Amino acid sequence: MDELLAGLDDVDWAGLGHAYGSADDVPDLLRTLQAPGQEDRQDALHMLYASIYHQGSRYPASGAAVPFLLALAADPATPDRDDLLYLAAGMAIGFDESHLPSGVDIAGWRREVARLRAADPADEERRLDAWVEEAGDRAERSSRRRHRQLVDAGYLLRNAEAELAAYDAVRSGLPVVRALLTDADAHVRAAAAYAVGWFPEEAAASLPALRALLATETDPGVTANAIVSAGLLDGRDLIPRLREHLAGTEPLPRWAAAIALLRLDVTDPSVIAELAATTVTPPEMPGPPVAFMNGDLRLYSTAAIAAMAEPPDQAVGAVLDGLSRTSDDASFPMAATALRLTFGEPSRPLPPYASLTPAQQRTVRVIAELPHDSWQWGNLLEVLRDWGLPNDRDECRAYAGLA
């Protein structure tokens, strides 16, 4: 253990911060990840998620912890190594849905951090104030004002630097991650295949490793993760192989091939048909999971279709069919994507229902008919408010002409 985590005690953890203040608890939590008791290990992992990756946020301690997480993940004696890879990937990019379906715009990310470093703090404060006043309505302005009270120019810079430092820490460790693409554990291979897709600056080294994996891999979940990552890394030389998977019989690789091909600007009817079918009935995951968008293949397919310049009508209809089959917290991200797909931009004031297009009318009806357990989520109400729609279920139904 001491050799594996060499240098752990040389880090000034007490001087680094995480969500709960000083990060002096991080070394013991990292060591506990190799403890013999499963409950102890899970508690340590949960505490790391809560502290150095709290609700997707990253802190000065996050990047510092990455090399040790990857060292533990590379040691076959460490249990649940895939969990550590997913934590490292999360600390690199935050919640992955913010980067999908296009992938990480690292050039834009680096430019924004450089802009914040060079910006006059007073100018940033004025920009934040202007952002509050630009809100479309009173409720949105109130929400932005509450956020503004917690954020200033210094916070924005500190947060941006911590996020980029964590990303670059994982990028520096990618040779370790790529080596795990040949691990004996399929769950580790799946997690490694997922992780490498977020680093376009490393595509020249990662794509050959993914290509080699796809040449021998037999597990559908591992294959699907590798295919999606290859698409995110712009692996155009793999298009012939992706077409083979699209025509194959394994549901997960077939879906992944459609996702990757669309990302590579291949818009054949067979690609759209596969994604449309998935928005209605996603394939099951009997083994290692497809980790993108937390395994929500319906939502990922919907987002990919919505990102098209001109989605075909049958794909739009399939998205709305898929939305109608959701419930609870699965409804609000699907509703947001369907609204973006059919409305384009919010319309204020809200026009009469009769003046909406047929696709827009159907979107409103589907949302109005979502079950009560969907409407109990404030997230859905916030989505509807953003789009100028009634965020009361009865009012929404009345607007759509439903009983």
N, C-alpha and C positions, 0 to 999 in steps of 0.2 A: 504493500500500500504506500509506504513512504517513497519508494522509487517511482511508483506510478504517478503520485501527486507531488513530485519534487518541485519545490519552489512555492508551494501553496502558502506556507507560513511566512514567506518573504514579502507577500503582498500586504500593503497597509490597508487591510479590510476595514479597520475601525475608522479610517479616514475616507472611505468610500461610502456612498449612500445607496439605499434601495427604498422601496415603498414605505418602510417602517423606520427609516432613520439609518443608524450605523449598520454597516454590513459585517460586523464582527462575528455574526452567527453563521456566515456562509461557509467557512472552512469545515466546521463540524457537520453541516448539512451535506456537503459534498462527500465527506468521508463516510457518512451514514449510507450513502447510495450503494455501498458494497457490504453493508451489514448483513448478517445471516438471517435476521428476522424480516419477513415480508412487510409486516405492519410498520416497522421502523423505517424501512426503505420508502414505503409509500408516503408516510408522514413527512419525511425529508423532501421528497419530490414535490409534494403539495406545498410545503413551505417555500421551496425555491420558486415555484410558479407564483406564489402569492407575493414574494418579496422582490425578486429580480426580474419578474415578468408579470407584474400586477396588471391584470385586465389589458394585456397587450403593451403596456408601457415598459420602457427600458431606462436604466439608471446607470450611474458610473460603475456600479458593481457588476452590471450585466456582462459587459465586454470582458471584464477581468475574470469572470467565472468560466467563460467559454473554453479556453484551452484545457481546463481540468475536466469539464464535462465531456469533451471529445476524447481525452485520454482515457476516461472511464469507459466511454462507449466502445473504444477500440480494444479493450481488454476482455477476452472471452470469459473471464471469471466474474465479470460484472453482470448481475441479473438485469433483465428488462432494459437492455441497451437501446432498443428502439425508442423508448420513452425519452431518453437523454438526447437522442438525435432530434426528436420532434421539439423538445424544449430549446435546443440550440438554434434550430431553424426559426422557431417563433421569435427568439430574441434577435435574430438577424433582420426579420422583416415585419414583425408585429402580426396582426391578423391577416392571413394571406388573401382574403377576399378583397382587400384594398388594392391589391396588385393584379387581380385577375379580371378579365381573361388575357390581358396582354403581356403580363410579366412585369418584372421590376424595371422601372425606368431609372437606372442607377445614374445615368448622366444627368438627368433632371434633378435627381435627389442631391447629387454632389453640388450642382449649381445653386440649389436653394440653400444648402448649408453655407456655401461660400458667400452668398448674398447676405445671409443673416450675420455672418461674422464681420462683413464690411459695412453693414447698415448703421446709420445713426440711430441710437435707441429712441430718440425723440420722434424720428420719422416712423419708426415701428409702432410706437404708442399711438400716433395719429392714424396709422393704417388700421390698427385694431379698433379704434373708436369709429372709424368710417365703416368698418365691417359690421359693427353693431347697427349703425344707422341705415345701412343698405338692406336690412331685413325686409322681406316682402309684406309682412303684416305684424300686428301688435304682439301676437303670441310668439312668433319667431324672434322678434326684437327682444322680447323679455328673456327668452332662452339664451340668446347671444349675450345679453347684458350680464346674466348670471355667470356665464362662462368667462366673460371679460374680467369680472371681478377676481377670478382665480389666476389670470394669465397676464403677464407683462412681457416686455421685450427680452428681459434677462431670462425668464423662464423658457421662452421659445428657443433661444440660442442654446441654453443648457440641455434642453430636451432633444433638440436636433443633433447636437454633438454626441450625446449619449446613444441615440439610436444609430447613428452612422458608425460610431466606435464598435458597437455590438455587431453590426453587419460586417465590418471589416475584420473583426476578430474571427467570425465564422469563416469568412473568405480565406483568411490566412490558414485555417485548419482544413480547408477542402481536400488536400491530399489524404488526410486521415479519412474523411468521409468517402472519397472515391475508392479507397482501398476496401471499404466495407461493402461495396457493390458486389464483391465476390465472397462475402461472409457465408458461413454454412447455415445461418439462421435466416429464414425467408423474411421474418418481420424486420430484421436489421437491414436486409437488402432493400426492402420496400421503403423504410425510413430514409436510407441513404439516397435512394433514387429520387425521393421527394425533395430532399434537401438540396441536391446539386442544381435543381432547376431555377433557383433564385439568384444565380450569379452569372449574368451574361458576360461579365468581364473575364470569366474563366471558361467560356464556352469551348475554346480551342483545346483545353485539356479534358473537359467534362464530356463533350459529345463522343469522342472515341471510347471513353469508358462506358457510356450508356449504350453505344452501338455494340460493344463486345458483350455487355450484359444481355441485350435483346437477342443476340445470336444463340444464346444457350439457355436462357431463362424459361422455366416451365410453369412457374406459379403465376396465375392470372393477375393477382393484386400487384405483385412486384412489377410485372410487365406493364401494367396500366400506369403505375407511377413513373416508370422510366419513359414511357411514350409521351406522357404529358410534359415531363421535364424537357425532353428532347424538343418538343414543339416550342416551349417557352424560351429555349436557347437558340431558336431559329435553325434547327437542324434540317435544312432543306434537302440534303443528300439522302435523308432517310424517308423521303416521300414514297418511293416505291415500296419500301417495307411497311410503311403505314397503310398504304392501300391494301396490302395483303392482309393485315390485321383487320381492316375495315370489312373485308370480304370473308373473314373467318367466322368460326362458330362460337368462340369464347366471348361472352357478353362484355366483360370488363375491358379487355384489350380492344374490342370493337368500338366501344364508347370512347376510350382514350384516343384511339386513332382518329375518330371524328373530331374530337376536341383539338388535337394537335394539327390536323389538316386544316381546319378552319383558321387556327392561329397562323398557319403558313399560307393563308389566302387561297386555299383550295375550297371552292364552294360548290362542288359537284352535288347533284340531287341526292346521291347516296349519303353524303356527309350530313346534309341538312335533315334527311329522313331519320338518320340514326339519332341525332340530337333531339329532334322533335319527339321521337318515340321515348327517349329517356326522360323528357319533361313530364311525360304521362306515367310511365312505369320504369323507374330506375332499376338497373340490374342489382342483384344481391351480391354481398361480399362474404363468401364463406371462409376466406383465409385472411392474410394480411390486408389491411384496409387501403383503399384509395384515399389518401389523406387530404387532398386538395379540398378547400372549402369545408373542412371538417367532415368530409365524406358525403356531403350533400350533392350528389350527382345531378339531381333535378335542378337545383339552383345554379350549379356550374353550367349546365347545358343552357338554361334560360339566359344567364348572363352572356354566354358566348353568342347566342342568337341575337340578343339585344344589342350587342356591339357591332353587328353587321350594318353596313351603310344602307342596304335595302333588304331587310329580311323578307323572305317569301311569305305569302299569306298563310300557307299551311303551317309554317313554323310558328307564326303568331298565334294561330288557333291552338296549336299544341301547347304553347306556353300557358295559355289561359285554361286549357284542360288541366294542365299540371297544377296551376294555382288553385283550381277548384277542388283538388284532391288533398290540399294541405290543411293543417289545423295547428292550433297552439302556436308555439314560437317559430314554426317553419313557415308560417304565412307571411310575416312582415317583410323578410328580404325578397321573397317571391313577388309580393305585391309591389314593392318598390321597383323591381326590375321590370315587371309587366307594365307599370305606369310609364316608366321611361321608354319602353319599347313602343307603346301605343300613343302616348301623348307627346313624346319628344321633350317638351319643356312644360313646366307648370303654367296654367292659364289663369290670370287674375284680371278681372273677377271671373268666377266660375261661370261658363256659359250655360244656357239651358240644356238640359239633357238631350232634347230633341235635335239640337244643333251639333252634337258630337258625331264623329264618324262611327260606323258600325263597330269597328274594333274597340274604339274608346267606350262606346256604350256597353259592350260586352264586358270590358274590364271592370267598369263600375259595378255592373250587376254581379259579377263573380265575387268581387270584394264585399259587396253588400250581403251576399248570401254565405259568406264564410261563417263557420260555427262560432258560438259564443266564446269558446276557449281561445279563439284567435283574437276576438275583439277585446279580451281582457288585458291584452298586452299594450302598454303605453307606447311601445315601439311602433305598432301598427297605427295608432292614433297620430303619432308624430309624422309618420310617412304621409298619411292622408292630409294632415294639416299643411305639410310642405307642398302638396300638390293642389291645395285649395279645395279639397273635397271635404264633405261633412265627416267629422270624426266621431259622430254619434251613430250607432248602428241603425236606429230607427230613422234618423234624419237621412242617412245615406240611402236606405231602402226607399224612403219617400222620394228622394231626388231621382232615383232610378225607376220610379213608378211601380215599385213592388209593394205588396201588402205588408 
